[in-house]
Amino acid sequence: MRALVVAAGLLALAGCRPAPIAPASQPGPPVVPPPPPCTVRLGYLEPHGVYYLLDYLALDTLDPRPPVARPVVPDIAGWVAYSANSHRMAYLGRDDQVHLADLATGLRWVVGRADNPADPVFALSPDGAKVALIEKGNVRVWLANNPTGSHLAAAKCPKPPASLAWSPDSKLVAMSTMAAVRDETNDGGIWLLQEGLSQPKRLVAPGPRGEGCSRDLMWSPDGKWLAWARGYGDGWTGDLARADGSDLRRDAIGAGPREWLPDSRGLIVDIHVEAGAFRAGLYSLRMSKVIPFVSGVIRGHCLSPDGSSVLVFPLGDAKGADMLDLGSGMGTPWGPKAVIEGAAWLADGRVPKDEYRFPWRIACAVRDPRTHDLRLWFVNRAASRTKETTLPLDPEFGPRSLRWIDLP
């Protein structure tokens, strides 16, 4: 009996004893969530003629590794042109032939040999399916309708073309021309080639003799207007007309067009300062006048995707840029303390919203302050943060090759 009482007491004591407390866990390193899916890449041309694509996520500020781009297209000599969705690219190869590359699939085609490799005349249609080029004095359209492509019938040019431009619906080719071969002092007018490659018809009569030929032809995004430069040497002016040739406005757009606004309400234009030097301005279709920007002589510009702002890059050794609001006309200094020679502006909503890890919206071609080579840098919208890279750009065609591309 006594043994049973002692055992019961021990069991009671054991039942009243508190449970052991587990030791506190030590804090570990912070968990960084993986970046969300993103298909945006930056295309650019490096000095040895290789075209690269750089994944936007490689610019993650939390990743200490330098960004690595992958080569896509080799042996590019320059003159890069993109389709509307940027998936296809036409370019002059180092073999002096015009090529077409599909950046989404890796397919590449040889389109043909341009008449003048030093200044080739070719244009890629907005849908990326056709390339128009001048070959042996004719306008020829090449069609990417199968793995090897095909050549459509050529149309004889009534005047030597200086530039070609596809309409936004990829059905018409407009041509700016000179009066005779290598005669840049006299204009040949603006001509239009129908999709069926019939004989081109004249859209706009030649400008006054001795005032230069027409060049740099540009359609408005809505397809209702054509703008072009006219001149030679250091003397240039700019003309504008409706797509049917009516409402011709001679000498209306400064020294010629730079880029149409996305909504076609106007365009960025050059304005003469002195021989060979230009500033920039905005031509308003509604006001029928050029409004000069508050900036000096410029090297280039970069228009925001929504058309509300524009960056202008000063000529010479001036550092940074001016950010101009096209609504108010006000400008503020912008950018890193380095010479910027070109840029590409990424549209909002196409990248992760984490502004700390992914603030980069503008890719810049920057003259390296130490080596003076052209490098690829990235800057946020407010220019408060800069990510410098050592990725090199082609000194001539690198700035104009910059393009943000959303590949599947």
Secondary structure, DSSP 8 states (H G I E B T S, - for coil): -HHHHHHHHHHHHHHHS----------------------EEEEEE-TTS-EEEEEGGGG-TT--S----EEEE--EEEEEEE-TTSSEEEEEETTSEEEEEETTT--EEEEEE-S-TTS--EEE-TTSSEEEEEETTEEEEEE--STT-EE---EE-SS-EEEEEE-TTS--EEEEEESSTT-TTSEEEEEEE-TT----EEEE----TTS-EEEEEEE-TTSSEEEEEEEETTEEEEEEEETTS-S-BTT-STTEEEEE-TTSSEEEEEEEEETTEEEEEEEETTTTEEEE-S--SEEEEEE-TTSSEEEEEESTT--SEEEEETTT--EEEES-SSEEEEEEE--TTSS-S-TTT--EEEEEEEE-TTT--EEEEEEETTSS-EEEEEEE--TTTHHHH-EEEE--
